[in-house]
Amino acid sequence: MTGQNVLIVGAGAVGTLLACDLLQQSVPVRIVDARPPQEEYDPHSRAVMIWPRVLELLEKVGIADELVSRGFRADDVSFFSRGRRLGTVPMTKLGAARPYGLGIVQSELEVLLHRRLAELGGTIEYGTELTAIDTSGPHPTATLRHSDGRTEQAAADWLIGADGAGSVTRRLLGIPYPGVPFPLGIALGDFPVTGPRVSTVEYHYADSGLLPLVHLPDGVCRLATIVAPGETDWSDRPLPDWQRMVDERTSLPYRLGEPLWTRTYHPRPGVAERFREGRVVLVGDAAHSVVPLGGQGLNLGLQDAINLGWKLAGVVHGVWDERIVDTYDTERRKAVEQVRTVIRTEMELSGAPTARDRRLRDLKVAAAHRTGLLRHVAAPLMSQIGLGYAATDEPLWRSALHRRARPGDRLPVLSTGPGSTAGGARPRPARPHRAALARPPPRRR
């Protein structure tokens, strides 16, 4: 039997980010993954957007600069109807350290995280499968099966399930994962594109459906479309069909080349009934999975890792009581519900079935742009800058309009020293750090 402070099951982006964060805080980590060693990274990634809040957090592990250099910057999200721009959600006015989204496939993020893990002294044990969990003692013990067939009893202070929507960790614990069946498929494809290269994420509404378009590096665009029950699988369709869809829905001079890949999949959104079972904690898709509209899912999981990392480190080092880990479930569950509200709104906008519904949708989006709702409400929520943990039952749109910081809200990035500026503008500290802000108790008279 072996022992270590934290055992992480799953070496995807979320599990590896958590491992890096813990190692930077001097917490011993072991990370295992059932997959065989990766000689090449799979470019067929469903996730292709990193939003401003997560770019801020990736500064903490030192990969944000290189990640940005590899991606394609998106300064805003724009909504079009039959080729006419209805409105824009600006990211540049958020007061964020990096006020833009980044078009980049998830595998590129994983490359950088795995390299950073190695720099911190961590290694990934591939071909190592979790087969059982014993939680009867004070600390969990995992049964691991290695690729050569031998088994191992691995004790840990904490066991983290970062093993995806089909989480073995969650299944072994018997944690229910309720969700509402999603009847539609989503077809994805990456295509080389000639035409305007604009720093925006595009949502094109048309009578025939929705077409999100994300610009990626090297002249590539990610296309997506919803596949109705009984509709021909788009991943099997030839290039002219995809080109016809782009022509019909965008009215822009985009010319597609042969696809790099296409795929159709059927999301199974759900949320675990609990994210913590004793000293076993679920993160990322193991804890929650959302419909991948708006590029929110990966960003949620990466924030899980950062939220949990400092709490686990504090417990391991004796700074915090173990009860602080309970706040992970409370806070991240609230964030999931906020994101699901955003996605429901996007689904309602894209699902206008009649001409009257579509005209009304267009009027709503245009009005939201004119009145500033897209800037002041949609931008903080889509960028995840505006997601917070404040204890309130008020509607999400109203919370986004608050100007005063409340407990559980994100504080702006501040710079200190000569010539410093607030709101995330450069120059920034060479090494970001946290500062505790507190008001002293009133003096007794």
VOPAGU-2260 file (C-alpha; in pm, 1 decimal, decimal comma):
REM VOPAGU-2260
SITE   aa  ch    i         X         Y         Z
SITE  MET   A    0       0,0       0,0       0,0
SITE  THR   A    1     125,0     344,8     -93,8
SITE  GLY   A    2      19,4     683,8      35,3
SITE  GLN   A    3      20,5    1041,7     -87,8
SITE  ASN   A    4    -168,6    1358,3     -13,8
SITE  VAL   A    5    -381,3    1383,0    -328,7
SITE  LEU   A    6    -457,2    1115,2    -590,0
SITE  ILE   A    7    -615,0    1254,2    -908,7
SITE  VAL   A    8    -794,1    1016,1   -1144,8
SITE  GLY   A    9    -795,8    1163,3   -1494,4
SITE  ALA   A   10    -521,1    1358,6   -1672,5
SITE  GLY   A   11    -732,8    1574,8   -1897,9
SITE  ALA   A   12    -725,5    1951,5   -1879,9
SITE  VAL   A   13    -913,9    1978,1   -1549,5
SITE  GLY   A   14    -724,6    1707,7   -1361,1
SITE  THR   A   15    -387,6    1831,8   -1484,8
SITE  LEU   A   16    -464,7    2194,2   -1397,7
SITE  LEU   A   17    -555,6    2086,6   -1044,7
SITE  ALA   A   18    -233,7    1884,8   -1019,8
SITE  CYS   A   19     -25,6    2184,2   -1133,3
SITE  ASP   A   20    -199,8    2415,3    -888,9
SITE  LEU   A   21    -142,5    2178,2    -597,3
SITE  LEU   A   22     222,5    2115,0    -684,3
SITE  GLN   A   23     281,5    2490,9    -692,3
SITE  GLN   A   24     144,8    2497,0    -337,5
SITE  SER   A   25     382,9    2218,1    -225,5
SITE  VAL   A   26     113,4    1950,8    -207,1
SITE  PRO   A   27     232,5    1603,6    -316,6
SITE  VAL   A   28      18,2    1479,4    -605,2
SITE  ARG   A   29     -19,3    1155,0    -795,9
SITE  ILE   A   30    -215,3    1162,2   -1122,7
SITE  VAL   A   31    -329,2     850,4   -1309,7
SITE  ASP   A   32    -519,6     796,8   -1632,3
SITE  ALA   A   33    -673,0     481,7   -1780,2
SITE  ARG   A   34    -578,2     580,5   -2135,1
SITE  PRO   A   35    -257,5     450,5   -2293,8
SITE  PRO   A   36      36,3     691,8   -2323,4
SITE  GLN   A   37     -32,6     970,0   -2571,1
SITE  GLU   A   38     215,6     994,0   -2855,0
SITE  GLU   A   39      -3,7    1250,3   -3027,0
SITE  TYR   A   40    -282,9    1468,2   -2895,7
SITE  ASP   A   41    -629,4    1424,6   -3040,9
SITE  PRO   A   42    -715,5    1739,7   -3237,6
SITE  HIS   A   43   -1083,2    1636,7   -3250,6
SITE  SER   A   44   -1181,1    1842,0   -2950,2
SITE  ARG   A   45   -1537,3    1951,4   -2882,0
SITE  ALA   A   46   -1414,3    2246,8   -2673,3
SITE  VAL   A   47   -1259,0    2537,0   -2865,2
SITE  MET   A   48   -1311,5    2847,5   -2648,8
SITE  ILE   A   49   -1133,5    2977,6   -2341,2
SITE  TRP   A   50   -1313,6    3275,1   -2188,9
SITE  PRO   A   51   -1156,4    3576,7   -2008,7
SITE  ARG   A   52   -1213,5    3450,4   -1654,6
SITE  VAL   A   53   -1027,0    3126,5   -1720,3
SITE  LEU   A   54    -746,1    3309,6   -1901,4
SITE  GLU   A   55    -701,5    3507,2   -1579,3
SITE  LEU   A   56    -685,1    3187,9   -1375,1
SITE  LEU   A   57    -437,5    3020,3   -1610,6
SITE  GLU   A   58    -195,8    3301,2   -1525,5
SITE  LYS   A   59    -161,4    3126,5   -1191,4
SITE  VAL   A   60       9,6    2821,5   -1340,6
SITE  GLY   A   61     216,5    3022,6   -1586,8
SITE  ILE   A   62      76,4    2908,5   -1921,5
SITE  ALA   A   63    -153,0    3196,6   -2020,2
SITE  ASP   A   64      98,6    3384,8   -2235,4
SITE  GLU   A   65     191,6    3086,8   -2450,6
SITE  LEU   A   66    -168,3    2971,3   -2473,7
SITE  VAL   A   67    -268,8    3311,9   -2609,5
SITE  SER   A   68      17,2    3300,7   -2860,2
SITE  ARG   A   69    -120,0    2971,0   -2993,8
SITE  GLY   A   70    -485,1    3075,6   -3014,9
SITE  PHE   A   71    -700,9    3317,4   -3213,0
SITE  ARG   A   72    -826,9    3616,7   -3020,0
SITE  ALA   A   73   -1201,4    3687,0   -3005,1
SITE  ASP   A   74   -1279,8    4039,3   -2887,2
SITE  ASP   A   75   -1654,2    3987,8   -2895,2
SITE  VAL   A   76   -1947,7    3760,0   -2972,5
SITE  SER   A   77   -2176,8    3879,9   -3251,0
SITE  PHE   A   78   -2528,2    3768,1   -3342,3
SITE  PHE   A   79   -2647,7    3774,9   -3703,4
SITE  SER   A   80   -2981,1    3702,4   -3866,7
SITE  ARG   A   81   -2984,2    3626,5   -4239,3
SITE  GLY   A   82   -2652,7    3809,9   -4273,7
SITE  ARG   A   83   -2754,4    4119,0   -4074,4
SITE  ARG   A   84   -2573,9    4191,9   -3748,7
SITE  LEU   A   85   -2824,6    4214,8   -3462,7
SITE  GLY   A   86   -2591,8    4289,8   -3175,8
SITE  THR   A   87   -2253,8    4234,0   -3017,2
SITE  VAL   A   88   -2137,7    4111,1   -2678,2
SITE  PRO   A   89   -1808,2    4296,3   -2619,7
SITE  MET   A   90   -1535,3    4128,7   -2416,0
SITE  THR   A   91   -1293,6    4422,3   -2430,4
SITE  LYS   A   92   -1479,8    4633,0   -2172,6
SITE  LEU   A   93   -1495,4    4376,9   -1892,0
SITE  GLY   A   94   -1206,7    4508,7   -1683,6
SITE  ALA   A   95   -1045,0    4166,0   -1710,3
SITE  ALA   A   96    -672,8    4095,5   -1710,3
SITE  ARG   A   97    -718,7    3949,0   -2058,3
SITE  PRO   A   98   -1037,1    4104,4   -2200,7
SITE  TYR   A   99   -1097,6    3863,1   -2487,0
SITE  GLY   A  100   -1188,5    3504,3   -2557,2
SITE  LEU   A  101    -947,0    3263,1   -2718,9
SITE  GLY   A  102   -1027,4    3025,2   -3001,7
SITE  ILE   A  103    -809,6    2719,2   -2943,8
SITE  VAL   A  104    -872,8    2345,0   -2935,8
SITE  GLN   A  105    -864,4    2174,8   -2597,0
SITE  SER   A  106    -574,8    1949,8   -2696,9
SITE  GLU   A  107    -347,4    2255,6   -2727,4
SITE  LEU   A  108    -434,2    2350,0   -2370,2
SITE  GLU   A  109    -357,9    1995,6   -2255,7
SITE  VAL   A  110     -17,5    2002,9   -2425,9
SITE  LEU   A  111      79,9    2311,1   -2225,5
SITE  LEU   A  112     -64,2    2179,2   -1899,4
SITE  HIS   A  113     115,8    1846,1   -1933,4
SITE  ARG   A  114     442,4    2024,6   -2003,8
SITE  ARG   A  115     389,7    2250,3   -1702,3
SITE  LEU   A  116     314,3    1945,3   -1488,6
SITE  ALA   A  117     649,0    1793,3   -1589,1
SITE  GLU   A  118     828,6    2120,1   -1507,6
SITE  LEU   A  119     678,5    2102,8   -1158,2
SITE  GLY   A  120     805,1    1747,8   -1111,3
SITE  GLY   A  121     478,0    1568,3   -1180,7
SITE  THR   A  122     425,8    1266,3   -1403,7
SITE  ILE   A  123     114,4    1106,9   -1550,2
SITE  GLU   A  124      75,6     733,1   -1496,0
SITE  TYR   A  125    -100,8     624,7   -1813,1
SITE  GLY   A  126    -260,7     283,4   -1847,6
SITE  THR   A  127    -361,3     293,4   -1480,2
SITE  GLU   A  128    -728,5     222,0   -1422,0
SITE  LEU   A  129    -935,4     287,3   -1110,6
SITE  THR   A  130   -1134,6     -28,1   -1027,8
SITE  ALA   A  131   -1252,2      18,7    -667,1
SITE  ILE   A  132   -1271,0     276,7    -389,3
SITE  ASP   A  133   -1277,5     197,7     -17,6
SITE  THR   A  134   -1408,3     487,2     191,2
SITE  SER   A  135   -1460,7     292,2     514,7
SITE  GLY   A  136   -1146,9     432,0     678,5
SITE  PRO   A  137   -1049,0     789,4     762,0
SITE  HIS   A  138    -887,4     825,7     419,0
SITE  PRO   A  139    -992,8     674,7      84,9
SITE  THR   A  140    -806,3     382,0     -65,7
SITE  ALA   A  141    -816,4     327,9    -441,5
SITE  THR   A  142    -760,4      -2,4    -617,4
SITE  LEU   A  143    -558,3      63,1    -931,3
SITE  ARG   A  144    -499,6    -181,9   -1214,7
SITE  HIS   A  145    -189,6    -119,6   -1424,1
SITE  SER   A  146    -141,7    -199,7   -1791,3
SITE  ASP   A  147      70,3    -505,2   -1705,8
SITE  GLY   A  148    -218,5    -654,1   -1506,7
SITE  ARG   A  149     -88,0    -596,1   -1155,4
SITE  THR   A  150    -310,7    -427,0    -898,5
SITE  GLU   A  151    -222,4    -177,6    -629,9
SITE  GLN   A  152    -389,8     -42,8    -318,4
SITE  ALA   A  153    -324,2     331,4    -319,1
SITE  ALA   A  154    -412,8     525,9      -4,8
SITE  ALA   A  155    -450,3     902,3     -22,9
SITE  ASP   A  156    -558,0    1187,6     198,4
SITE  TRP   A  157    -783,4    1300,6     -86,3
SITE  LEU   A  158    -906,4    1129,2    -402,3
SITE  ILE   A  159   -1018,8    1349,6    -692,2
SITE  GLY   A  160   -1238,5    1220,2    -973,5
SITE  ALA   A  161   -1148,3    1416,2   -1287,1
SITE  ASP   A  162   -1239,5    1132,4   -1520,7
SITE  GLY   A  163   -1507,3    1288,5   -1738,1
SITE  ALA   A  164   -1881,2    1259,7   -1787,9
SITE  GLY   A  165   -1864,8     879,4   -1775,0
SITE  SER   A  166   -1672,1     901,1   -1447,4
SITE  VAL   A  167   -1570,0     567,5   -1297,3
SITE  THR   A  168   -1505,6     749,8    -970,0
SITE  ARG   A  169   -1865,0     871,0    -955,2
SITE  ARG   A  170   -2002,6     530,2   -1052,1
SITE  LEU   A  171   -1798,2     346,4    -788,8
SITE  LEU   A  172   -1929,4     585,2    -523,3
SITE  GLY   A  173   -2286,9     531,3    -639,7
SITE  ILE   A  174   -2351,1     903,0    -681,3
SITE  PRO   A  175   -2656,8     964,8    -903,5
SITE  TYR   A  176   -2607,3    1185,3   -1207,8
SITE  PRO   A  177   -2956,9    1304,0   -1298,1
SITE  GLY   A  178   -3014,3    1499,0   -1613,0
SITE  VAL   A  179   -3272,4    1584,7   -1873,2
SITE  PRO   A  180   -3230,0    1388,1   -2199,3
SITE  PHE   A  181   -3115,0    1613,0   -2483,2
SITE  PRO   A  182   -3304,8    1501,0   -2793,9
SITE  LEU   A  183   -3083,4    1676,9   -3047,0
SITE  GLY   A  184   -2743,5    1592,9   -3185,5
SITE  ILE   A  185   -2465,5    1841,7   -3247,4
SITE  ALA   A  186   -2251,4    1815,9   -3558,6
SITE  LEU   A  187   -1904,4    1970,2   -3546,9
SITE  GLY   A  188   -1640,1    2024,7   -3808,5
SITE  ASP   A  189   -1308,3    2204,9   -3850,0
SITE  PHE   A  190   -1258,0    2350,9   -4196,9
SITE  PRO   A  191    -988,2    2559,5   -4361,6
SITE  VAL   A  192   -1167,5    2878,5   -4462,9
SITE  THR   A  193   -1089,7    3162,1   -4699,2
SITE  GLY   A  194   -1275,7    3484,5   -4633,5
SITE  PRO   A  195   -1285,4    3754,7   -4367,7
SITE  ARG   A  196   -1082,6    3676,1   -4055,4
SITE  VAL   A  197   -1255,0    3868,5   -3779,8
SITE  SER   A  198   -1183,1    3866,0   -3407,7
SITE  THR   A  199   -1533,9    3761,0   -3313,8
SITE  VAL   A  200   -1730,4    3448,4   -3233,8
SITE  GLU   A  201   -2020,8    3444,4   -3477,4
SITE  TYR   A  202   -2374,1    3317,6   -3417,3
SITE  HIS   A  203   -2574,6    3309,7   -3739,8
SITE  TYR   A  204   -2951,8    3268,3   -3713,5
SITE  ALA   A  205   -3136,8    3160,6   -4027,6
SITE  ASP   A  206   -3467,5    3003,6   -4123,4
SITE  SER   A  207   -3288,7    2669,6   -4161,9
SITE  GLY   A  208   -3122,2    2683,0   -3819,6
SITE  LEU   A  209   -2831,7    2815,3   -3615,3
SITE  LEU   A  210   -2469,4    2819,8   -3727,2
SITE  PRO   A  211   -2206,6    2908,5   -3464,2
SITE  LEU   A  212   -1868,6    2983,8   -3619,5
SITE  VAL   A  213   -1545,9    3009,7   -3418,7
SITE  HIS   A  214   -1223,6    3129,2   -3577,4
SITE  LEU   A  215    -918,4    2919,4   -3487,0
SITE  PRO   A  216    -550,1    2964,7   -3573,6
SITE  ASP   A  217    -403,5    2887,8   -3916,3
SITE  GLY   A  218    -710,3    2990,9   -4113,4
SITE  VAL   A  219    -932,2    2719,6   -3964,8
SITE  CYS   A  220   -1291,5    2767,2   -3847,6
SITE  ARG   A  221   -1503,1    2547,7   -3622,8
SITE  LEU   A  222   -1857,8    2505,7   -3752,5
SITE  ALA   A  223   -2144,3    2357,1   -3556,4
SITE  THR   A  224   -2506,3    2280,9   -3627,2
SITE  ILE   A  225   -2790,5    2115,2   -3441,2
SITE  VAL   A  226   -2905,4    1780,0   -3580,5
SITE  ALA   A  227   -3275,9    1711,7   -3533,7
SITE  PRO   A  228   -3406,6    1357,8   -3472,0
SITE  GLY   A  229   -3428,2    1174,6   -3803,7
SITE  GLU   A  230   -3207,2    1426,0   -3984,2
SITE  THR   A  231   -2916,5    1293,6   -4188,6
SITE  ASP   A  232   -2594,5    1285,7   -3989,0
SITE  TRP   A  233   -2395,1    1591,9   -4088,5
SITE  SER   A  234   -2065,2    1418,9   -4022,5
SITE  ASP   A  235   -2138,6    1196,8   -4324,9
SITE  ARG   A  236   -2228,3    1480,5   -4558,8
SITE  PRO   A  237   -1995,9    1595,3   -4838,3
SITE  LEU   A  238   -1824,3    1932,7   -4848,4
SITE  PRO   A  239   -2084,2    2093,8   -5082,5
SITE  ASP   A  240   -2355,0    2038,6   -4819,8
SITE  TRP   A  241   -2149,5    2219,5   -4554,9
SITE  GLN   A  242   -2071,5    2499,7   -4801,4
SITE  ARG   A  243   -2440,2    2533,3   -4886,5
SITE  MET   A  244   -2525,5    2561,6   -4517,5
SITE  VAL   A  245   -2265,0    2836,6   -4469,3
SITE  ASP   A  246   -2396,1    3024,6   -4774,1
SITE  GLU   A  247   -2758,1    3000,6   -4658,3
SITE  ARG   A  248   -2699,4    3095,7   -4296,6
SITE  THR   A  249   -2423,5    3357,3   -4310,8
SITE  SER   A  250   -2452,8    3545,9   -4642,0
SITE  LEU   A  251   -2077,8    3603,7   -4600,1
SITE  PRO   A  252   -1805,1    3513,9   -4852,9
SITE  TYR   A  253   -1663,4    3216,8   -4662,9
SITE  ARG   A  254   -1524,2    2939,2   -4882,8
SITE  LEU   A  255   -1463,9    2605,3   -4714,0
SITE  GLY   A  256   -1183,0    2364,7   -4790,3
SITE  GLU   A  257   -1194,9    1990,9   -4728,2
SITE  PRO   A  258   -1274,0    1928,3   -4361,5
SITE  LEU   A  259    -996,8    1837,8   -4121,7
SITE  TRP   A  260   -1257,8    1631,6   -3937,8
SITE  THR   A  261   -1630,8    1615,8   -3871,5
SITE  ARG   A  262   -1825,3    1441,7   -3600,0
SITE  THR   A  263   -2178,1    1423,0   -3460,5
SITE  TYR   A  264   -2242,5    1348,3   -3097,5
SITE  HIS   A  265   -2536,2    1351,2   -2859,0
SITE  PRO   A  266   -2481,9    1541,1   -2532,7
SITE  ARG   A  267   -2598,1    1388,8   -2206,7
SITE  PRO   A  268   -2611,3    1688,3   -1971,6
SITE  GLY   A  269   -2634,8    1613,5   -1602,6
SITE  VAL   A  270   -2524,1    1721,2   -1257,2
SITE  ALA   A  271   -2407,7    1485,9    -981,7
SITE  GLU   A  272   -2627,5    1489,4    -672,5
SITE  ARG   A  273   -2319,6    1566,7    -467,3
SITE  PHE   A  274   -1968,2    1669,8    -562,3
SITE  ARG   A  275   -1809,5    1538,8    -242,6
SITE  GLU   A  276   -1828,6    1201,8     -69,3
SITE  GLY   A  277   -1609,1    1217,9     240,2
SITE  ARG   A  278   -1259,1    1276,7     109,1
SITE  VAL   A  279   -1347,2    1199,6    -251,1
SITE  VAL   A  280   -1430,6    1501,8    -468,4
SITE  LEU   A  281   -1560,2    1522,2    -826,7
SITE  VAL   A  282   -1444,2    1794,4   -1066,1
SITE  GLY   A  283   -1519,4    1890,9   -1425,0
SITE  ASP   A  284   -1748,6    1670,8   -1631,6
SITE  ALA   A  285   -1738,4    1406,0   -1360,1
SITE  ALA   A  286   -1941,1    1651,2   -1150,2
SITE  HIS   A  287   -2144,7    1825,7   -1419,6
SITE  SER   A  288   -2193,5    1827,5   -1793,8
SITE  VAL   A  289   -2377,6    2097,4   -1988,5
SITE  VAL   A  290   -2502,6    2131,7   -2343,8
SITE  PRO   A  291   -2197,2    2260,3   -2533,2
SITE  LEU   A  292   -2358,5    2576,9   -2663,9
SITE  GLY   A  293   -2154,6    2887,1   -2595,6
SITE  GLY   A  294   -1832,0    2705,2   -2507,6
SITE  GLN   A  295   -1902,0    2703,1   -2134,0
SITE  GLY   A  296   -1837,1    2343,7   -2022,0
SITE  LEU   A  297   -1456,6    2325,9   -2027,0
SITE  ASN   A  298   -1434,0    2669,4   -1866,5
SITE  LEU   A  299   -1659,0    2553,1   -1582,8
SITE  GLY   A  300   -1436,4    2252,9   -1517,5
SITE  LEU   A  301   -1115,3    2455,3   -1517,6
SITE  GLN   A  302   -1267,1    2688,7   -1259,7
SITE  ASP   A  303   -1357,1    2382,2   -1050,6
SITE  ALA   A  304    -987,6    2296,3   -1037,0
SITE  ILE   A  305    -879,3    2640,5    -918,7
SITE  ASN   A  306   -1164,3    2666,1    -667,8
SITE  LEU   A  307   -1073,8    2331,8    -513,2
SITE  GLY   A  308    -695,6    2367,7    -533,8
SITE  TRP   A  309    -638,9    2639,3    -275,6
SITE  LYS   A  310    -887,2    2479,6     -37,2
SITE  LEU   A  311    -721,7    2137,0     -50,5
SITE  ALA   A  312    -378,6    2294,2     -11,4
SITE  GLY   A  313    -495,4    2484,6     293,8
SITE  VAL   A  314    -636,1    2168,5     452,1
SITE  VAL   A  315    -324,4    1963,5     374,9
SITE  HIS   A  316     -99,5    2231,1     526,1
SITE  GLY   A  317    -320,2    2271,6     832,3
SITE  VAL   A  318    -429,6    2625,5     749,5
SITE  TRP   A  319    -798,4    2545,2     699,5
SITE  ASP   A  320   -1041,7    2310,5     864,2
SITE  GLU   A  321   -1160,6    2030,2     636,5
SITE  ARG   A  322   -1508,0    2183,1     635,4
SITE  ILE   A  323   -1388,4    2445,6     388,0
SITE  VAL   A  324   -1403,7    2177,3     118,0
SITE  ASP   A  325   -1782,6    2172,1     163,2
SITE  THR   A  326   -1791,1    2519,8       9,0
SITE  TYR   A  327   -1657,7    2372,2    -315,1
SITE  ASP   A  328   -1986,8    2189,0    -373,2
SITE  THR   A  329   -2198,0    2489,3    -276,5
SITE  GLU   A  330   -2004,9    2738,4    -487,2
SITE  ARG   A  331   -1948,4    2532,1    -797,7
SITE  ARG   A  332   -2305,2    2403,8    -801,5
SITE  LYS   A  333   -2418,9    2766,8    -803,0
SITE  ALA   A  334   -2186,0    2839,1   -1095,7
SITE  VAL   A  335   -2323,1    2539,7   -1286,9
SITE  GLU   A  336   -2678,9    2662,5   -1240,4
SITE  GLN   A  337   -2579,1    3009,8   -1361,0
SITE  VAL   A  338   -2420,7    2865,7   -1675,0
SITE  ARG   A  339   -2721,9    2644,3   -1740,3
SITE  THR   A  340   -2939,1    2956,4   -1728,5
SITE  VAL   A  341   -2715,7    3121,5   -1989,1
SITE  ILE   A  342   -2731,8    2812,1   -2211,6
SITE  ARG   A  343   -3110,8    2788,3   -2180,3
SITE  THR   A  344   -3136,2    3147,0   -2301,2
SITE  GLU   A  345   -2912,0    3069,7   -2599,2
SITE  MET   A  346   -3117,4    2759,1   -2680,7
SITE  GLU   A  347   -3441,0    2958,9   -2669,6
SITE  LEU   A  348   -3296,8    3217,4   -2906,7
SITE  SER   A  349   -3178,0    2955,8   -3154,7
SITE  GLY   A  350   -3496,0    2746,6   -3141,0
SITE  ALA   A  351   -3745,7    2993,2   -3291,4
SITE  PRO   A  352   -3966,0    2759,9   -3501,3
SITE  THR   A  353   -4189,1    3007,6   -3689,0
SITE  ALA   A  354   -4128,2    3323,2   -3890,6
SITE  ARG   A  355   -4305,8    3524,3   -3621,1
SITE  ASP   A  356   -4083,6    3371,0   -3351,0
SITE  ARG   A  357   -3773,5    3453,1   -3552,1
SITE  ARG   A  358   -3876,9    3814,7   -3604,1
SITE  LEU   A  359   -3945,3    3848,6   -3232,8
SITE  ARG   A  360   -3606,8    3690,2   -3151,6
SITE  ASP   A  361   -3429,6    3935,5   -3380,8
SITE  LEU   A  362   -3608,5    4229,7   -3219,7
SITE  LYS   A  363   -3513,3    4108,3   -2870,9
SITE  VAL   A  364   -3144,3    4069,1   -2954,7
SITE  ALA   A  365   -3130,3    4407,3   -3129,9
SITE  ALA   A  366   -3303,7    4574,0   -2834,6
SITE  ALA   A  367   -3064,5    4408,8   -2589,6
SITE  HIS   A  368   -2776,2    4553,6   -2789,7
SITE  ARG   A  369   -2922,2    4906,0   -2802,9
SITE  THR   A  370   -3005,2    4917,6   -2432,5
SITE  GLY   A  371   -2664,1    4788,6   -2322,8
SITE  LEU   A  372   -2789,7    4455,5   -2187,4
SITE  LEU   A  373   -2551,5    4261,6   -2410,2
SITE  ARG   A  374   -2258,3    4461,9   -2275,8
SITE  HIS   A  375   -2355,8    4484,7   -1910,3
SITE  VAL   A  376   -2531,2    4149,1   -1859,6
SITE  ALA   A  377   -2446,7    3905,5   -2139,5
SITE  ALA   A  378   -2073,8    3985,7   -2153,4
SITE  PRO   A  379   -2002,6    3918,9   -1782,4
SITE  LEU   A  380   -2202,0    3595,7   -1794,2
SITE  MET   A  381   -2070,8    3453,1   -2122,6
SITE  SER   A  382   -1712,2    3539,5   -2026,2
SITE  GLN   A  383   -1773,6    3384,1   -1680,0
SITE  ILE   A  384   -1632,3    3703,6   -1526,6
SITE  GLY   A  385   -1977,4    3765,3   -1380,7
SITE  LEU   A  386   -2029,8    3421,1   -1228,9
SITE  GLY   A  387   -2016,5    3448,6    -852,2
SITE  TYR   A  388   -2110,4    3284,2    -527,0
SITE  ALA   A  389   -2297,1    3568,4    -357,5
SITE  ALA   A  390   -2585,9    3445,8    -143,3
SITE  THR   A  391   -2883,8    3586,5    -331,1
SITE  ASP   A  392   -3203,0    3460,9    -491,1
SITE  GLU   A  393   -3231,0    3749,3    -735,4
SITE  PRO   A  394   -3239,8    3677,3   -1109,8
SITE  LEU   A  395   -2905,6    3618,0   -1275,9
SITE  TRP   A  396   -2940,7    3919,2   -1505,8
SITE  ARG   A  397   -2994,0    4146,3   -1206,6
SITE  SER   A  398   -2691,2    4004,8   -1022,8
SITE  ALA   A  399   -2477,6    4084,3   -1326,6
SITE  LEU   A  400   -2573,7    4452,1   -1300,7
SITE  HIS   A  401   -2440,7    4492,9    -944,7
SITE  ARG   A  402   -2159,3    4744,6    -920,8
SITE  ARG   A  403   -2062,9    4683,9    -558,5
SITE  ALA   A  404   -1860,9    4380,2    -463,9
SITE  ARG   A  405   -2039,1    4134,8    -236,1
SITE  PRO   A  406   -1904,3    3828,2     -55,5
SITE  GLY   A  407   -1859,2    3563,7    -322,3
SITE  ASP   A  408   -1806,4    3808,1    -610,9
SITE  ARG   A  409   -1490,5    3822,0    -820,3
SITE  LEU   A  410   -1264,2    4113,0    -730,8
SITE  PRO   A  411   -1105,4    4298,0   -1021,3
SITE  VAL   A  412    -741,3    4230,3   -1101,3
SITE  LEU   A  413    -536,1    4507,7    -944,0
SITE  SER   A  414    -177,7    4617,0    -995,3
SITE  THR   A  415      33,9    4767,1    -721,3
SITE  GLY   A  416     340,9    4984,3    -724,6
SITE  PRO   A  417     448,1    5289,9    -925,2
SITE  GLY   A  418     245,8    5350,8   -1237,8
SITE  SER   A  419       1,2    5074,7   -1157,2
SITE  THR   A  420    -353,3    5078,6   -1286,3
SITE  ALA   A  421    -669,0    4900,1   -1184,0
SITE  GLY   A  422    -913,8    4682,8   -1368,8
SITE  GLY   A  423    -666,0    4440,7   -1516,3
SITE  ALA   A  424    -469,8    4684,3   -1732,4
SITE  ARG   A  425     -96,5    4641,6   -1776,4
SITE  PRO   A  426     144,6    4662,7   -1605,6
SITE  ARG   A  427      58,2    4360,3   -1395,1
SITE  PRO   A  428     264,8    4211,5   -1114,6
SITE  ALA   A  429     532,4    3975,6   -1239,1
SITE  ARG   A  430     383,4    3708,5   -1016,9
SITE  PRO   A  431       8,5    3734,5    -944,1
SITE  HIS   A  432     -86,0    3676,4    -583,7
SITE  ARG   A  433    -386,3    3694,4    -355,4
SITE  ALA   A  434    -442,0    3955,0     -88,6
SITE  ALA   A  435    -694,3    3924,9     191,3
SITE  LEU   A  436    -912,4    4231,9     225,7
SITE  ALA   A  437   -1084,1    4269,3     560,7
SITE  ARG   A  438   -1251,2    4536,2     766,9
SITE  PRO   A  439   -1139,5    4542,8    1132,6
SITE  PRO   A  440   -1413,7    4482,7    1388,1
SITE  PRO   A  441   -1549,8    4795,3    1558,2
SITE  ARG   A  442   -1383,6    4892,1    1882,8
SITE  ARG   A  443   -1572,8    4827,0    2198,4
SITE  ARG   A  444   -1648,3    5133,6    2402,8
